[in-house]
């Protein structure tokens, strides 16, 4: 038969060839299925053929299916021209790589070939400090780490300066070294001179001496102002031989041992009671009490006097 001159299609020819490899069976034993998937249950003695792919299966006594066409006999194995990665070796594979042939660790690949990553080379090993990515300098070296962090010579010397365990003053030297100076050394470095100066006093001050210690200056004739202010005297009539009601003004800090200095805040000679007279004028008496100053206007004349308003300025000294 000349195939080229017959109206058969290639698929039909292929089907004939496959059927030639299948044992002769009666039409009642053949089952045609249309899905590409093989049947899951095959009746014993039945033959199942796909009308499109022509895959043929035979039913076994336990209702399982076994492929029996020519394609089942010639194919289905793993290709032998590629490499496989398996967990364990497989004798039926000719080019597999079994992962259990490697030591435990992190997996890497080099040009597609699996390999175990090397600690310290491919990654940082456990217990080893990190490396700086830009130059891989080991941070486990403190000196290298300080340099990698940008530390200057003076900065690194400050970082490693030993604890002085005392009050000290930092000095950065011309060679960028760093020293912790004592007070005397720092004074010398600053150009200072450790010397003693005297405070000389003249009268009325006393108590001068060397500045190497605290000084207390004294003045036996000097006074200190404790308080100062003004007081307005009364204007009620003062009988002959009597004093007006005392005028008391607050003067914080005043003691009974202090002295009161006072004066009029203006010319009193035009004010009644304080004018010049052949018969006399009012007399003012001042005295201190605790935190106060006190003023009395007393009439030593032979007649009653009704004084005019007048104000006194005063100061308490000690």
SVG drawing of the C-alpha trace seen along z (x, -y; Angstrom):
<svg xmlns="http://www.w3.org/2000/svg" viewBox="-19 -136 74 147">
<polyline fill="none" stroke="black" stroke-width="0.4" points="0.0,0.0 1.3,-3.4 0.6,-5.6 1.3,-8.8 -1.6,-8.0 -4.2,-7.0 -6.4,-9.4 -5.2,-8.3 -4.0,-11.0 -0.7,-10.6 -2.6,-10.2 -4.6,-7.3 -1.4,-5.6 0.1,-6.1 -3.0,-4.6 -2.8,-1.6 0.9,-1.1 0.0,-1.4 -2.9,1.1 -0.5,3.5 1.4,3.6 -1.8,4.4 -2.9,8.0 -5.9,8.9 -9.1,8.3 -12.8,8.5 -14.8,5.3 -16.8,6.0 -13.7,5.9 -12.6,2.4 -13.5,-0.9 -12.9,-4.2 -12.2,-7.2 -12.0,-10.8 -10.2,-12.6 -6.4,-13.0 -6.1,-11.5 -5.9,-7.8 -8.8,-5.9 -8.6,-5.5 -10.4,-2.1 -10.1,0.5 -12.4,3.5 -10.5,6.8 -9.9,7.9 -11.1,4.6 -8.9,2.5 -9.2,-1.4 -8.0,-3.5 -8.0,-7.3 -9.3,-8.3 -7.0,-11.3 -3.7,-10.3 -4.2,-6.6 -2.9,-5.7 -4.1,-2.2 -4.6,-0.7 -5.5,2.9 -7.7,3.7 -6.0,5.9 -7.7,8.4 -7.6,5.9 -9.2,3.2 -6.0,1.3 -4.8,0.0 -1.6,0.9 -0.5,-1.0 0.2,1.5 0.6,-0.6 3.9,-1.0 4.5,-4.3 4.6,-2.7 7.3,-0.3 9.6,-2.8 9.4,-6.0 8.6,-7.4 12.1,-7.4 14.0,-10.4 16.1,-12.1 19.8,-11.2 21.2,-14.4 20.4,-16.6 21.7,-16.9 19.4,-16.2 19.6,-17.4 18.4,-14.7 18.4,-14.3 20.1,-10.9 21.9,-9.0 19.8,-7.1 21.4,-4.3 18.9,-4.7 20.0,-8.3 23.2,-8.8 23.9,-12.5 22.3,-13.3 23.9,-15.3 22.9,-14.0 22.7,-16.8 23.6,-14.4 27.1,-14.2 27.7,-17.7 28.5,-18.5 25.7,-20.2 25.6,-24.0 24.3,-26.7 23.8,-25.7 25.2,-27.8 25.8,-27.1 28.8,-27.9 27.9,-28.0 24.9,-25.8 26.8,-23.2 25.6,-22.9 28.2,-23.4 28.4,-24.1 29.0,-27.8 32.2,-28.4 32.0,-30.1 34.2,-33.2 34.3,-33.4 30.8,-33.3 29.3,-34.5 30.3,-35.5 30.9,-32.5 29.1,-32.3 30.9,-34.2 32.8,-36.4 32.1,-40.1 30.7,-41.8 32.9,-43.0 32.5,-46.4 31.1,-45.8 33.1,-48.4 36.6,-47.0 35.9,-43.8 38.1,-45.2 37.5,-43.0 35.7,-44.8 37.1,-42.3 40.2,-44.5 39.4,-47.5 42.1,-49.6 40.9,-48.8 37.4,-49.4 38.1,-52.9 39.9,-53.7 37.0,-52.4 34.6,-54.5 36.5,-57.6 38.4,-58.2 41.2,-60.7 44.5,-60.3 43.4,-62.6 39.9,-61.2 41.2,-57.6 43.6,-58.7 40.7,-60.2 38.7,-57.0 41.5,-54.9 42.5,-57.3 42.9,-55.4 40.6,-56.3 42.5,-58.9 40.5,-58.2 41.0,-61.8 40.1,-65.3 42.1,-65.9 42.2,-68.4 42.4,-67.2 45.3,-68.4 45.7,-67.5 49.4,-67.8 51.0,-68.9 51.5,-65.3 47.8,-64.6 48.4,-62.5 46.1,-63.1 47.1,-63.5 45.1,-64.0 46.8,-66.9 46.7,-67.6 45.8,-71.2 49.5,-72.2 50.5,-70.7 47.7,-72.4 48.6,-75.7 52.2,-75.3 50.9,-74.4 48.8,-77.5 51.8,-79.7 50.6,-80.4 52.8,-80.8 52.0,-79.4 52.8,-82.2 51.4,-84.1 50.0,-87.6 49.3,-89.7 46.4,-92.0 47.8,-95.1 45.4,-97.2 45.6,-100.6 43.7,-102.2 40.9,-101.9 41.0,-98.5 42.9,-95.5 43.2,-91.8 45.3,-91.7 47.5,-88.8 48.4,-86.2 45.9,-85.2 46.8,-81.6 44.0,-81.4 40.7,-83.1 41.0,-86.6 38.8,-88.4 39.2,-92.2 38.5,-94.1 37.8,-97.8 37.5,-98.8 36.3,-102.4 34.1,-101.5 30.3,-101.5 27.7,-99.5 24.3,-100.8 21.6,-98.5 18.5,-100.4 17.4,-103.8 14.2,-105.6 11.9,-108.5 9.5,-109.2 6.8,-111.9 6.3,-113.5 2.9,-114.2 1.1,-117.6 -1.0,-117.3 -0.5,-119.8 2.3,-119.0 1.9,-120.4 4.8,-122.2 7.2,-119.7 5.6,-116.7 6.5,-114.6 4.2,-113.7 3.2,-110.2 6.3,-108.2 6.6,-107.8 7.8,-104.2 9.0,-103.2 10.1,-99.7 13.9,-99.3 14.6,-95.6 17.8,-94.3 18.1,-97.1 19.3,-96.1 19.2,-98.1 22.9,-98.5 22.8,-100.3 23.1,-104.0 20.5,-106.2 21.6,-109.2 18.8,-111.6 18.1,-115.0 15.3,-117.1 14.3,-116.6 14.1,-120.4 14.7,-123.7 12.6,-123.4 13.0,-127.0 9.8,-128.2 7.8,-125.4 5.9,-125.9 7.7,-124.3 11.0,-124.3 11.5,-128.0 14.1,-130.0 12.6,-131.5 13.8,-133.1 11.4,-130.7 13.0,-127.6 11.7,-125.0 10.7,-121.3 13.4,-118.8 13.6,-115.5 14.8,-112.3 15.7,-109.2 16.3,-105.7 16.5,-102.2 14.5,-99.1 14.5,-95.6 13.8,-96.1 12.4,-99.7 13.5,-103.3 11.6,-105.6 11.2,-109.4 9.8,-111.6 9.1,-115.3 9.3,-116.8 8.3,-120.4 10.8,-122.0 9.2,-125.4 6.8,-127.0 3.8,-126.9 1.9,-124.3 3.1,-124.0 1.1,-122.6 3.9,-121.7 3.7,-121.9 4.2,-118.9 7.8,-117.8 9.6,-114.7 12.9,-113.2 15.4,-111.3 17.2,-108.6 19.9,-105.9 20.8,-103.0 24.5,-102.2 26.6,-99.6"/>
</svg>
